[in-house]
Amino acid sequence: MHGISKAEGSKIPAITLGFWIIKIAATTLGETGGDALSMTLKLGYAVSTGIFFAFFLATVIPQIRARSYHPFLYWAVIVATTTVGTTMADFADRSLGIGYIGGSLILFALLIAVLLAWWRSVGTVSVTAIATPQAEAFYWATILASNTLGTALGDFVADDSGLGYEGSALVFAGLIALVAAAYFLTSASHTLLFWAAFILTRPLGATLGDLLTKPLADGGLALSRFSSSGFIAVFIIVCILTLSRQAGAHPGGQSEPLGRH
């Protein structure tokens, strides 16, 4: 999904192919980084969630206060939502015993509630230029909820369906391809399609992260969580420097069905 032109005053990057490449890498980093603290360092899901949530607050507050788009700050918040989303979902699914299906349903309901609250408060979930703290707060709350949901959904498909990590990654990649086709070939709401693609990149990243780091016996490649996280972080930095320097508009204009004007 690309072709979104630069929007003056926007605080998000232009939605180009580069945006989606970085987003998938960030969600993969969220899985490997979250597991590195909770599992490799054995801090547990609750403590790791507290650490990553503090990181989220430390990045999202200056992001909301900023007057313009700052690439590294924006993507730092994205990475923060993916790491805290990983440990929060794992805490709900495993420590609380809700399970993957229960966790996914609860988190999906939470995501819908955030979107509805955003729509009722602002009048639209189609952000052409994030210009108010209220709109941006809802934007980041939606992203945090979607990245948490994506972790639970990715684990559910990979573990409970029997598809494994490779099969699950192919499923989510295929679904993203279908969303992209709908974007280019149909008149479906670009706002709806954007959020669908945004949500689906999270379980794709989660399964890719597990594929890299899980034991060979479980279908993974048994790579180090810390070295994998470091490599992905370097990849993201290079992509930001080369692919994500310009601000841009959010898909969907004022005529979008999901907007109320």
KEKE-3310 file (N, C-alpha, C; in steps of 0.2 Angstrom, whole numbers, plus 5000, padded with zeros to 4 digits):
npx = (5004:5004:5009:5004:5005:5016:5012:5010:5014:5011:5013:5017:5026:5027:5016:5022:5030:5042:5038:5030:5039:5048:5039:5035:5048:5049:5039:5044:5056:5050:5045:5056:5064:5055:5054:5067:5069:5059:5060:5074:5082:5074:5065:5052:5034:5027:5036:5044:5034:5031:5044:5045:5033:5036:5046:5038:5030:5041:5044:5032:5026:5035:5034:5020:5021:5029:5031:5032:5036:5047:5058:5066:5061:5047:5047:5053:5043:5034:5042:5042:5028:5027:5036:5031:5018:5020:5025:5014:5003:5008:5008:4994:4989:4997:5002:4990:4982:4972:4973:4976:4965:4955:4963:4965:4952:4948:4957:4954:4942:4945:4953:4943:4935:4943:4945:4932:4930:4939:4933:4921:4925:4933:4928:4933:4943:4952:4967:4973:4982:4991:4986:4982:4984:4975:4970:4981:4984:4974:4978:4990:4986:4977:4987:4995:4985:4983:4995:4997:4986:4990:5001:4995:4986:4995:5003:4992:4988:5001:5004:4992:4985:4993:5000:5013:5028:5033:5022:5012:5017:5017:5003:4999:5006:5000:4987:4990:4994:4982:4974:4982:4979:4966:4966:4972:4964:4950:4936:4936:4936:4950:4955:4950:4956:4970:4971:4968:4979:4989:4986:4988:5002:5008:5005:5012:5025:5027:5027:5038:5048:5047:5051:5064:5070:5065:5067:5075:5068:5055:5052:5059:5073:5083:5091:5100:5091:5095:5105:5098:5089:5097:5102:5091:5087:5098:5095:5083:5086:5095:5085:5076:5085:5086:5073:5062:5061:5053:5038:5021:5004:4990:4982:4966:4954:4944:4932:4931:4922:4923:4925:4918:4911)
npy = (4994:5010:5026:5037:5053:5066:5074:5090:5094:5082:5068:5056:5043:5043:5032:5020:5006:5004:5008:4997:4987:4990:4990:4976:4971:4978:4972:4959:4961:4964:4952:4944:4952:4954:4941:4939:4945:4941:4926:4922:4929:4926:4935:4934:4936:4947:4956:4959:4965:4977:4983:4985:4993:5004:5009:5011:5022:5031:5034:5037:5048:5060:5059:5062:5075:5081:5092:5089:5076:5064:5053:5042:5043:5040:5027:5021:5021:5012:5000:4999:4997:4984:4976:4977:4973:4959:4953:4957:4950:4937:4936:4936:4925:4914:4916:4920:4910:4911:4907:4905:4907:4913:4924:4930:4934:4942:4953:4957:4962:4973:4980:4984:4992:5002:5008:5012:5021:5031:5035:5040:5050:5058:5058:5052:5038:5039:5046:5060:5069:5069:5080:5084:5081:5072:5065:5058:5051:5042:5035:5029:5021:5012:5006:5000:4991:4983:4977:4969:4961:4954:4947:4937:4931:4926:4917:4908:4903:4897:4888:4881:4877:4868:4872:4877:4887:4892:4888:4896:4909:4910:4910:4922:4931:4929:4933:4947:4950:4948:4959:4970:4968:4971:4984:4990:4986:4986:4996:4997:5003:5013:5016:5006:4995:4998:4997:4984:4978:4983:4977:4963:4962:4961:4947:4941:4945:4940:4926:4925:4929:4919:4908:4911:4910:4899:4882:4869:4857:4862:4867:4879:4889:4890:4901:4914:4924:4937:4940:4939:4949:4960:4960:4963:4975:4983:4982:4988:5002:5005:5004:5015:5026:5025:5023:5029:5043:5054:5062:5058:5056:5048:5033:5036:5048:5062:5057:5044:5029:5026:5038:5052:5066)
npz = (5000:4994:4988:4995:4998:5004:5018:5024:5041:5046:5057:5056:5046:5028:5020:5013:5003:5010:5023:5027:5026:5037:5047:5048:5052:5064:5071:5072:5079:5091:5095:5097:5105:5116:5121:5124:5136:5145:5144:5141:5150:5160:5167:5168:5163:5168:5175:5164:5156:5163:5162:5148:5146:5153:5144:5133:5138:5139:5127:5119:5125:5122:5108:5106:5111:5102:5088:5075:5062:5068:5063:5070:5083:5081:5076:5087:5096:5090:5090:5104:5107:5101:5108:5122:5119:5116:5128:5136:5130:5131:5145:5148:5141:5145:5159:5166:5161:5152:5139:5121:5112:5120:5124:5112:5108:5119:5117:5104:5106:5114:5106:5096:5105:5108:5095:5092:5103:5099:5086:5091:5099:5091:5078:5067:5061:5052:5049:5042:5045:5059:5071:5083:5101:5107:5096:5092:5104:5104:5092:5095:5106:5099:5091:5100:5106:5094:5091:5103:5102:5090:5093:5102:5092:5082:5090:5093:5080:5075:5085:5090:5078:5071:5061:5062:5063:5050:5042:5047:5045:5032:5030:5036:5028:5016:5018:5020:5008:5001:5006:5002:4988:4988:4991:4980:4969:4972:4978:4992:5008:5011:5024:5032:5026:5028:5042:5044:5037:5045:5057:5054:5051:5063:5069:5059:5060:5073:5071:5063:5071:5081:5073:5070:5083:5091:5098:5088:5089:5091:5079:5076:5072:5082:5085:5093:5105:5108:5099:5087:5089:5090:5076:5069:5074:5069:5056:5055:5058:5047:5037:5041:5039:5025:5020:5026:5029:5026:5031:5030:5023:5031:5025:5017:5015:5018:5013:5016:5022:5035:5041:5050:5046)
capx = (5000:5009:5006:5002:5009:5018:5007:5013:5012:5010:5018:5018:5029:5023:5014:5025:5032:5047:5034:5028:5045:5050:5034:5036:5054:5048:5035:5048:5060:5045:5044:5063:5066:5051:5056:5074:5069:5054:5062:5081:5084:5070:5062:5045:5030:5024:5041:5046:5029:5033:5050:5043:5028:5040:5049:5033:5029:5046:5044:5026:5025:5039:5031:5014:5022:5033:5027:5033:5038:5054:5058:5068:5056:5041:5049:5055:5037:5032:5045:5040:5022:5028:5039:5026:5013:5022:5024:5007:4999:5010:5006:4987:4988:5000:5002:4983:4979:4966:4974:4977:4959:4952:4967:4964:4945:4948:4961:4951:4936:4948:4955:4937:4933:4948:4943:4925:4931:4942:4928:4916:4928:4937:4924:4935:4949:4956:4971:4976:4988:4990:4987:4980:4986:4969:4970:4987:4984:4970:4982:4995:4982:4975:4993:4997:4980:4983:5001:4996:4982:4994:5005:4991:4984:5001:5004:4986:4989:5007:5004:4986:4982:4997:5003:5020:5030:5033:5015:5008:5020:5014:4996:4998:5009:4995:4982:4992:4994:4975:4973:4985:4976:4959:4968:4973:4959:4943:4934:4935:4939:4957:4956:4949:4962:4976:4971:4968:4986:4993:4985:4991:5009:5010:5006:5017:5032:5027:5029:5045:5052:5048:5054:5071:5073:5063:5072:5074:5063:5049:5051:5062:5080:5087:5095:5100:5086:5098:5109:5093:5086:5102:5103:5085:5087:5102:5091:5078:5090:5097:5079:5074:5089:5085:5066:5057:5064:5048:5032:5016:4997:4987:4977:4959:4953:4937:4926:4931:4916:4924:4926:4912:4913)
capy = (5000:5016:5031:5042:5059:5069:5079:5095:5094:5075:5066:5049:5042:5041:5025:5017:4999:5005:5008:4990:4983:4992:4988:4969:4970:4980:4967:4953:4963:4964:4945:4942:4956:4952:4934:4939:4947:4936:4919:4921:4932:4923:4940:4933:4941:4953:4961:4961:4970:4983:4987:4988:4998:5011:5011:5014:5029:5036:5036:5040:5055:5065:5058:5066:5082:5083:5096:5086:5069:5062:5045:5037:5043:5037:5020:5018:5020:5006:4995:4999:4993:4977:4972:4977:4969:4952:4951:4957:4944:4931:4936:4935:4919:4909:4916:4920:4904:4912:4903:4909:4909:4917:4930:4934:4937:4948:4958:4959:4966:4979:4984:4987:4997:5008:5011:5015:5027:5035:5037:5044:5056:5063:5059:5048:5035:5040:5052:5062:5072:5069:5087:5085:5076:5068:5060:5054:5046:5036:5032:5025:5016:5007:5002:4995:4985:4979:4973:4964:4956:4951:4942:4931:4928:4923:4911:4903:4900:4893:4882:4877:4875:4863:4874:4878:4894:4893:4888:4902:4915:4910:4912:4929:4934:4928:4938:4954:4951:4949:4966:4974:4967:4974:4991:4992:4983:4987:5003:4996:5009:5012:5016:4999:4991:5000:4995:4977:4976:4985:4972:4957:4962:4959:4940:4939:4946:4936:4920:4925:4930:4912:4904:4912:4908:4893:4877:4865:4852:4865:4870:4885:4889:4890:4907:4918:4930:4943:4942:4941:4956:4965:4961:4966:4982:4986:4982:4994:5008:5006:5006:5021:5030:5025:5022:5032:5050:5059:5062:5057:5056:5041:5031:5037:5055:5064:5054:5038:5027:5026:5044:5055:5073)
capz = (5000:4994:4984:5000:4997:5010:5021:5029:5048:5048:5062:5054:5040:5022:5020:5007:5004:5015:5029:5029:5028:5044:5052:5049:5055:5071:5075:5073:5085:5097:5098:5099:5111:5122:5123:5127:5143:5149:5144:5141:5156:5165:5171:5168:5158:5172:5176:5157:5154:5167:5159:5141:5146:5155:5138:5129:5140:5138:5119:5117:5128:5118:5102:5106:5112:5096:5083:5068:5062:5069:5061:5075:5088:5079:5076:5093:5099:5087:5093:5111:5107:5099:5114:5127:5116:5116:5135:5139:5127:5134:5152:5148:5138:5149:5166:5168:5159:5147:5132:5115:5109:5125:5124:5106:5108:5123:5114:5098:5109:5117:5100:5093:5109:5107:5088:5093:5107:5094:5082:5094:5102:5086:5072:5062:5063:5046:5051:5037:5048:5066:5073:5090:5106:5108:5090:5092:5109:5101:5087:5098:5109:5094:5089:5106:5106:5088:5092:5108:5098:5085:5097:5104:5086:5079:5094:5092:5073:5075:5090:5091:5072:5069:5055:5064:5062:5043:5039:5050:5042:5025:5030:5037:5022:5011:5020:5019:5000:4999:5008:4997:4982:4989:4991:4973:4964:4974:4981:4999:5012:5013:5031:5035:5024:5032:5049:5043:5036:5051:5062:5051:5051:5070:5069:5054:5064:5079:5069:5060:5077:5084:5068:5071:5090:5095:5097:5082:5090:5090:5072:5075:5070:5088:5085:5100:5105:5109:5093:5082:5091:5088:5069:5067:5076:5064:5049:5055:5058:5040:5033:5043:5036:5018:5017:5030:5031:5025:5034:5025:5026:5033:5020:5018:5015:5021:5010:5019:5025:5042:5044:5051:5045)
cpx = (5004:5005:5003:5007:5011:5013:5010:5010:5010:5015:5019:5022:5025:5022:5016:5027:5038:5043:5032:5034:5048:5045:5034:5042:5053:5044:5039:5053:5056:5045:5051:5065:5062:5053:5063:5074:5065:5057:5070:5084:5080:5067:5055:5041:5028:5030:5043:5040:5030:5038:5048:5038:5031:5044:5044:5031:5034:5047:5038:5024:5029:5036:5025:5016:5026:5028:5028:5036:5046:5055:5060:5064:5050:5042:5051:5048:5034:5035:5043:5033:5022:5031:5034:5020:5014:5022:5018:5002:5001:5008:4998:4986:4991:5000:4995:4979:4973:4967:4974:4970:4956:4956:4965:4957:4945:4951:4958:4945:4939:4950:4948:4934:4937:4946:4936:4926:4934:4937:4923:4919:4931:4933:4927:4941:4954:4960:4975:4983:4987:4992:4986:4983:4981:4969:4976:4987:4980:4974:4986:4991:4979:4981:4995:4992:4981:4989:5001:4991:4985:4998:5001:4988:4989:5002:4998:4987:4995:5006:4998:4983:4986:5001:5011:5021:5030:5026:5011:5011:5017:5007:4995:5001:5003:4989:4983:4992:4986:4972:4976:4981:4969:4960:4969:4968:4952:4942:4933:4938:4946:4959:4955:4954:4968:4976:4971:4975:4990:4992:4989:4998:5011:5010:5011:5024:5032:5030:5036:5050:5053:5051:5062:5074:5071:5067:5070:5069:5056:5048:5055:5069:5085:5092:5095:5095:5089:5102:5104:5090:5091:5103:5097:5085:5092:5098:5086:5081:5092:5090:5076:5078:5088:5078:5061:5059:5058:5041:5026:5009:4995:4982:4970:4958:4946:4931:4926:4925:4917:4925:4919:4913:4906)
cpy = (5006:5021:5037:5047:5062:5074:5083:5094:5087:5073:5058:5048:5041:5034:5022:5009:4999:5005:5001:4986:4984:4990:4980:4968:4972:4975:4960:4955:4963:4957:4943:4945:4955:4946:4934:4941:4942:4929:4918:4923:4930:4929:4939:4938:4947:4958:4963:4966:4977:4987:4989:4993:5005:5013:5014:5021:5034:5038:5039:5047:5060:5064:5062:5073:5085:5087:5093:5079:5068:5055:5041:5037:5039:5029:5017:5017:5013:5000:4994:4995:4986:4973:4972:4972:4961:4950:4952:4951:4938:4930:4934:4927:4913:4910:4917:4914:4905:4908:4908:4911:4914:4924:4934:4937:4943:4954:4961:4964:4973:4983:4988:4993:5003:5012:5015:5021:5032:5039:5042:5050:5061:5063:5055:5044:5035:5047:5054:5066:5073:5076:5088:5079:5070:5062:5055:5049:5040:5032:5027:5019:5010:5003:4997:4989:4980:4974:4968:4959:4951:4945:4935:4927:4924:4916:4905:4899:4895:4887:4878:4874:4869:4866:4876:4885:4896:4893:4894:4909:4916:4912:4919:4933:4934:4933:4945:4955:4952:4956:4971:4974:4971:4982:4994:4991:4984:4994:5002:5002:5008:5013:5009:4994:4992:4997:4987:4974:4978:4979:4965:4957:4960:4951:4937:4939:4942:4929:4919:4925:4923:4908:4905:4909:4902:4887:4873:4860:4855:4868:4876:4884:4889:4895:4910:4923:4936:4945:4943:4947:4962:4966:4964:4973:4986:4987:4988:5001:5010:5008:5012:5027:5031:5025:5026:5039:5055:5057:5061:5057:5048:5039:5033:5045:5056:5060:5046:5036:5027:5033:5048:5063:5077)
cpz = (5000:4990:4989:5000:5004:5012:5026:5036:5050:5053:5061:5048:5034:5022:5013:5008:5010:5022:5031:5030:5035:5049:5053:5053:5063:5075:5076:5079:5091:5100:5100:5105:5117:5125:5127:5134:5147:5149:5145:5148:5162:5170:5172:5164:5162:5173:5169:5154:5157:5164:5152:5141:5148:5148:5133:5131:5139:5131:5117:5119:5124:5111:5101:5107:5106:5091:5076:5068:5063:5068:5067:5081:5087:5079:5082:5097:5096:5090:5100:5111:5105:5105:5120:5125:5117:5123:5138:5136:5130:5141:5152:5146:5142:5156:5169:5166:5155:5141:5126:5112:5114:5125:5118:5106:5113:5120:5108:5101:5111:5111:5097:5098:5108:5100:5089:5097:5103:5090:5085:5097:5096:5080:5066:5064:5057:5048:5045:5039:5055:5069:5080:5095:5107:5102:5090:5098:5107:5096:5090:5103:5105:5092:5094:5106:5100:5089:5097:5105:5094:5088:5099:5097:5083:5083:5093:5085:5073:5079:5090:5084:5069:5062:5056:5062:5054:5040:5041:5046:5035:5025:5031:5031:5017:5012:5019:5012:4998:5001:5003:4990:4982:4988:4984:4968:4966:4977:4988:5002:5013:5020:5034:5032:5027:5038:5049:5042:5042:5056:5060:5051:5058:5070:5064:5057:5070:5077:5066:5066:5080:5080:5069:5078:5093:5094:5091:5083:5090:5084:5071:5073:5075:5088:5091:5099:5105:5102:5087:5083:5088:5080:5066:5068:5071:5057:5049:5055:5051:5036:5035:5039:5028:5016:5021:5033:5030:5028:5028:5028:5027:5027:5022:5019:5019:5019:5012:5023:5033:5045:5045:5051:5044)
residu = (MET:HIS:GLY:ILE:SER:LYS:ALA:GLU:GLY:SER:LYS:ILE:PRO:ALA:ILE:THR:LEU:GLY:PHE:TRP:ILE:ILE:LYS:ILE:ALA:ALA:THR:THR:LEU:GLY:GLU:THR:GLY:GLY:ASP:ALA:LEU:SER:MET:THR:LEU:LYS:LEU:GLY:TYR:ALA:VAL:SER:THR:GLY:ILE:PHE:PHE:ALA:PHE:PHE:LEU:ALA:THR:VAL:ILE:PRO:GLN:ILE:ARG:ALA:ARG:SER:TYR:HIS:PRO:PHE:LEU:TYR:TRP:ALA:VAL:ILE:VAL:ALA:THR:THR:THR:VAL:GLY:THR:THR:MET:ALA:ASP:PHE:ALA:ASP:ARG:SER:LEU:GLY:ILE:GLY:TYR:ILE:GLY:GLY:SER:LEU:ILE:LEU:PHE:ALA:LEU:LEU:ILE:ALA:VAL:LEU:LEU:ALA:TRP:TRP:ARG:SER:VAL:GLY:THR:VAL:SER:VAL:THR:ALA:ILE:ALA:THR:PRO:GLN:ALA:GLU:ALA:PHE:TYR:TRP:ALA:THR:ILE:LEU:ALA:SER:ASN:THR:LEU:GLY:THR:ALA:LEU:GLY:ASP:PHE:VAL:ALA:ASP:ASP:SER:GLY:LEU:GLY:TYR:GLU:GLY:SER:ALA:LEU:VAL:PHE:ALA:GLY:LEU:ILE:ALA:LEU:VAL:ALA:ALA:ALA:TYR:PHE:LEU:THR:SER:ALA:SER:HIS:THR:LEU:LEU:PHE:TRP:ALA:ALA:PHE:ILE:LEU:THR:ARG:PRO:LEU:GLY:ALA:THR:LEU:GLY:ASP:LEU:LEU:THR:LYS:PRO:LEU:ALA:ASP:GLY:GLY:LEU:ALA:LEU:SER:ARG:PHE:SER:SER:SER:GLY:PHE:ILE:ALA:VAL:PHE:ILE:ILE:VAL:CYS:ILE:LEU:THR:LEU:SER:ARG:GLN:ALA:GLY:ALA:HIS:PRO:GLY:GLY:GLN:SER:GLU:PRO:LEU:GLY:ARG:HIS)
# end
